[in-house]
Amino acid sequence: MNLSLSARDTAFRDEIRRFLDEKLTPDLRAAGELMTSVYADYETTMRWHAALHEKGWVAPAWPVEYGGCDWSVMQHYIFASELSSAGAPALSPMGLGMCGPVLIGYGTSEQKAFYLPRILSGADFWCQGYSEPGSGSDLASLKMSAVDMGDHFLCNGSKIWTTHANYANRIFNLVRTSKEDIPQRGITFLLIDMETPGVKVEPLVMLSGEHIQNQVFFTDVRVPKANVVGKVGEGWTVAKYLMQFERGGHAYAPGLHTRLRRIRAMAGGESNSNGARLIDDPDFADKLTAAEVEITALEFTEHRIMSALSHGDAPGAESSLLKTRGTEVSQRLTELALEAVAAYALPYQPQATRPGGPVPGFTPPTGNATPVGPRHSWPVAAKYLNDRAGSIYAGTNEIQRNIMAKAVLGL
C-alpha cells in the first residue's frame, strides 16, 4: 500500500485546511481542545454538523448515491487526520456512523428515502437502544418486548447507558418480538420516535460528573411495523452488522497521534520545583515512545481495514481488534496526561472545560473564579474518568477478545 501523498492528495489536504481555516471558528476549536468525553456537547455537535453538511462532508464514508464522498482510502485518512490536528469537535456517531450504514445495508427504499436525508441534515438526532439493566455484554438476553398488535407493535421495557437520549428525537432499538430456544432469535431491529407517548428519559450522571448517559423507559409505546429494519425476528443479524461499524468504522489513530503530541507538549513545557522537565525523565520518555509505537501499529491496521471498506466490505472481526486496541491505548494516554499535569489534575472545575453534556451544579458556568492551572490541564482529570468506559462500551474488550479468538484464530 502506497502511503505517500500524491499531488492530488496534497491538493485535497490543502482544500481541507482552507475549509477548516474558514469554518472551524475559535469557539469550535476551543470545544474540541477542551472536550472531556468522546462526544462534544449537543450544541457544538450540531453547529459543526451543519458546517460539514453544507460542504458535503458530513458522511464521507457513505456511498456517493446516498450523500457520501467518492474519496480514496488515503483521502479518508487525510480528512480524519486534518480534523483531528485542527482540534475539530467530534460528531455524534449514532446516526452518521451506525443507523445510517444499517439503513443503507438493510433498510427499505422508503426508509432510506425518509431517514437518510434527515440524518445528513441533522434534522434527526439518534440514540442507541441496545443495553438493558440486565443485558449488557450478554445482549442477546434482552427483554424489552414488542408485541404484535396487527399494524403496530406495543413496546414495553427499558434501555440503559443511552448516550444523549436527552437530546435525541429518534432511537434505534433491539426488541424481543418472540421467545425462542436460541436467544439471538426473536430479536427485531426497530426505529422509534422519541416523541411517542410512553417514552420517558431519566439521566445517569457519570464519574466525570457529566450527564451524557440516560435510562429510557418504554410504557405501552405504539410503533408502526413499517419501522422494522430487516425482517421481524432477525434483528440480531442487523445488530451485528451495525456493531462492526460502531467498533471499527472510524479511525482511532489520527486522534491518538494528536493527543500524544499534546502530552509531549505538556511534559516539555513545564518544570518541577527542581527545574527539571518531565519530558527529560527517561522513564516517562520511554512511556511516550511505547505509546507512539502502539498508535503507529494501530494506524497501519486501520489502513488495511479502510482499504477493504473502500471495496465495499464490512469491517468484519477486525473491528473488534480496532475497538480493543483503540480504547486501551486511549485509556493509556489519559494516564500519561494525568502524569504530565501532576497536581493540576486535582481541582474539579468542569465549568472550565467543554463536557459532553450538562454537569449538575456547574453548567452553565457559575461564579467568576479563574480556573486553576494551565489551560491544557483543565480537561485532563475528567477525560481520564470519562475514558474508563471506553473498554466497556460497544461490547466489553473481554467480549471483543472472544470474538477475535473465534472468528480470526478459529479457537
N, C-alpha and C positions, 0 to 999 in steps of 0.2 A: 504494500500500500504506500503510495507516494504522499507524504505529509507536508511537502514543501508548498509554499504559496505560489500559484501561477499568477500571471499578470491579471487574469480575470478575477482571481480570488483576492488579490491585493486591491483592485478597484472596488470589489464588493465590500471588503473590510473598511475602506475609506468612506464608502457610502453609509455604512452603519455608523461610523464615527461622526459624520456630519449630522446624521439624524439624531444621534444622542446629544450632540452639542446643542441642537436646536430644541429638542423636546424633553430631554431629561433635565428638568429645572432644578435649581439648588435645593428646593424643598423635597423633590423626589429623590435626589441623590442623598440627602440627609436621612430620609426614611430608609433607604437601602443600607446606609452605613450604620444606622443605629437600630436595625432590626434585632429583636431578641428571639424571634420564632423563625420557623421555616416559612411562615406566612407573613406578608405585610398586613397592616390593618385594612379594613374594608374600604375606607375612603381612598387611601393611597392606591390600593389594588385597582379600583375602578378608574381612577384618573390615568394610571399607566396603561391599563387595558384599553381605554379609549384612544390613547395616542398610538398604540401599536395597531389597533384595528383600523384606524384612519389610514395608516401606511400600508395595510395589508399584511402585517407581520405578526398578528396575534396568535395564529395557529400554523406556523410554517411547516410542521410535520404532517399536517393533514394532506390528503390527496388534493391536487390542484382543483379538481372539479367541485370540491366542497369548500374551497376557500384557502387551501394551503399554498405553499410556495414550491416552485419547481427548482429546488436547490440541490446541489451535490452534497455528499456526506461532509466534505470539508467546509462548505458554506454553512451548513447547520452548526458545525462545531465553532466556526469563526463567530457566528451570531451569538451563541451561548457564551463564548469567551469574552467577547466585547461587552455584552450586557453585564457580565459579572465584574469585569475590570472597571467598568464605569460606575459600578455601585447601583445598578438599577434594582428597584424592589421586585420581589418575586410576585408572579401572578398566581391566583388560585388554580390548582391543577384539577379540581373536581369536574368542571365542565370541559375545559380545553384538553386536558390530558387523560381523562378517564371516560366520562359519559359520552363525549363526542366520538372518540375512536370506537367505542362499543356500538353506538348508533350507526356509524359508518359500516361496521362489520356485521351487525345483526339486526339493525332497525329496518322497519318497512319504509317504502318510499314516502309515505305520508309522514312518518315520524322524522325522517331525515329532512324533509321539506319544511316541517314546522320548527323543530328544535335546533338544528344546526345553525341556521342564521341567527337565532336568538342567543346561542352560546357565543358565536363570534362577536356579536354586537355588545354583549354584556347585559342584554335585556333579561336573560335568565342567569341566576347565580345559584349554582348547585351545591349540595352537600351529599355525603355518602352514608347510607343506612345499611351497614353490614353488622358490626359488633352489637351484641346484646349483653345485658348484665351477666348472663350465664353462658355466653357463647362468644369467646374471643378467638384464641388460636384454634379452638375446635369449632370453627364457624359453621360446619355442617350440622351442628346440634341446635341451630337457631330455632326459635319457637314462634316468632311473630306470625300470626295466622292471617290468611286471606281466604275467606270463604266465598265460594262461587254462588252468586245471587242472580244469575242469569246474564244480564248485560253489564254487571259490575261485580267487583269483589268488595267484601266487607272486611276491613283490616283492623286487627287489634294486637297490641303488644307494644314493645319499646325498643329503641336503639340507643346505644351509648357511645361516648367518645366521638360525637358527631361534630366535626370541625365546622365552625362558622354557620351552624344551623340557625343561630340567632339573626343572621343576615340573609340566609338563603330563601329563595322563593320556590325552589324545587329540590326534591331529594330522589335519588335512585336507590331502591331498596331491594334487599333479598327477603322474600316472604315464603312461608310454608303454605302451599296450596293443597298438599296431601301428605299423609304419613305413610312412609314406605319402610321396608326392612333395611334398605341401604339409605342412610340419612341424606346423602347427597342428592337422592332422587326426591321429587316432590317439592323442590325449591323453584321459585319463579322470580324473575328479574322484573321489577315493577317501578314505573315512574309515578311519583305522587306530587301533586301541587301542595305546597306547604300552607296555602291559604284555605285548604279544605277543612270544613268543620270537623272537629275531633282531633286535630293535630295540636300538640302543646309542647313547647320547648322550655327546658329548665337548664340553668347554667351549671357548669362544672369548672371550678377555678383550679388552675394548675399550680405546681410547685413554685413557678416564677411569679405567681400572683395574677396571671392573665386569664381573662375569660375568653378562651378560644374554643374549648370543648363544651359539649352540651349533651343532655339526655333528651330524647324526643319520644313523646308518648302518643300512641295512636288509639283512639277510642271510637269504635264503630265508624271508621273512615271509609267512605264510599269512593272507590277508584274504578274508572271505566276499564273494561277489558282491552280497549284499544291502547292502553298504556303498558301492556306487556311487551317486553323486548325479547325477541326469540320466541320459543314455544313455552306454553304453560307446563310446568314441571321440569323444565330443562334449564333453569336459571343458573345452576352450578357451572355449566359449560360457559355461559356468558360471563359469569363472575370470574372464572379462572382466566378468561381472555382479558378482562379488564385489569385484573391484578398484575398481569405481565406488564402492562403499560404503567400502572401505579408504581411498580417496583423498579422497572428498568427502561421506561420510556423517555427518560431525560438523562442529561449528562451531569454527573456529580463533579467531575474533575475540574472544570473551569472555576466553579465557585470555591472548591477546596484550595486550588492554587492561589486564588485571590486572598482567601483568609490566611493562608500560610505566609504570604508576603506581608500582610498586616501584622501578624505576630512577630515576624522578623523585625519589622519597624518598631514595634512596641519594645522588644527586647534590646534593640540597639539605640533607642532614643533617650533612655534614662539611666542614671547611675544610682547605686545604693549609697548608704551613708559612708562607705569606704571609697566611693568614687569609682567602683567597678561596674561595668555594664554586664547585664545578664547574657547578652549575645556573645560575650567573650568567655563565658564559662564553658569549658569543653563538654561537660555532661549535657548542658542544655543545647549546645550546638549539635551534638550527636542526635538528640531527640528531634530537632528540626530536620536534620538530614534524613533520618529514618522516615519521618512523615512525608518528606518530599519523594522518597523512593516509592512509598506506598501509593501516593497520589499519581505518580507517573505510570506505575503499573496499571492502576485503575483506568487511567486515561487511554492507554493503548487497548485495553479490553473494550472500553466504550467505543473506540474507533471501529473495532471489528464488528460489534453489535450494530452500530449505526450503519455500517456498510450493508449488513443483512436487512435492516429495516428499509434501506433505500431501494432494495429489490422486492419489497412487498412482504417480507417475512415479519411475523410477530416476534417480540423479544425472546420468547421461549424460556427455558430453565435458566438461561444466562441472566435473566432479570433478577433471579434470586441472588446470584453472585454479586451483581451490582448493588442491590439493596443492602446486602450484608456488609460488604466492604465499604460502600459509600457512607453508611450510617456509623460504622465503627470508627472509620478514620475521622469523620466529622466530630464524634464524641472525643476522640483523642485531641483534636485541635482545640476544643473548648477547654480541655485540661491544660494544654500548653498556654493558652491565653490567660487562664487564671494564674498560672505560674509567672507569666510575663508581667501582669499588672500588680501582682503581690497584694499588699494591704488595700489597694484601691478597689479591690473586688468586694470589700466588706460593706460599704454603705448600700442600703436598699433605697434606690432612687429611680423607680420606673418612670417618674414624670420627666426624667432627662432623656429617656430612650423612645423608641417607636415600637411599642409592644404589638403583638399580633391581634390583640383585642383589648377591651377595656380592663383596667386594673382597679378593682373597687377601692375607693378611697384615694386614688392617685390620678385617675384620668376622668376629666381633663386635668391639666396641671393645677396644683393648689399651692398657694403661697408664692413668695418671691425669692426663696433661698437659692443661692448659687450652687450648682452641682459640685460635688466633691470629686477631686481627681482630674486627670487629663481626659479629654473627650473620648479617646479610644477605649478608656476603661469603663465607661458608663454601662454599655450593654453586656459586658463580659460575664458577670455572675448570672444574670437572667438567662443568657444564651446557654450557659452551662446547664442550668436547671431544666430549661425547656428541652434541650437536646437529649436528656436522659430517655425521652420517649422514642427516640429515633430507632433504637433496636427492638422496639415493641410494635410500633405502628406498621401498617401494610403487611402484617404477618410477622411474628417474632423472628429474630435471627436464628433461634433454635429450629423453628419450623422451616426456615429457608435452607438450613443445612441438611435437614431431612430431605427436602425436595431435590437438592443438588446430589445428595448421595444416591437417591433413587433414579432420577432422570438423567444425570450426567455420568455417574460412576457405575450405575447398574447394580447397586447394593440392595 
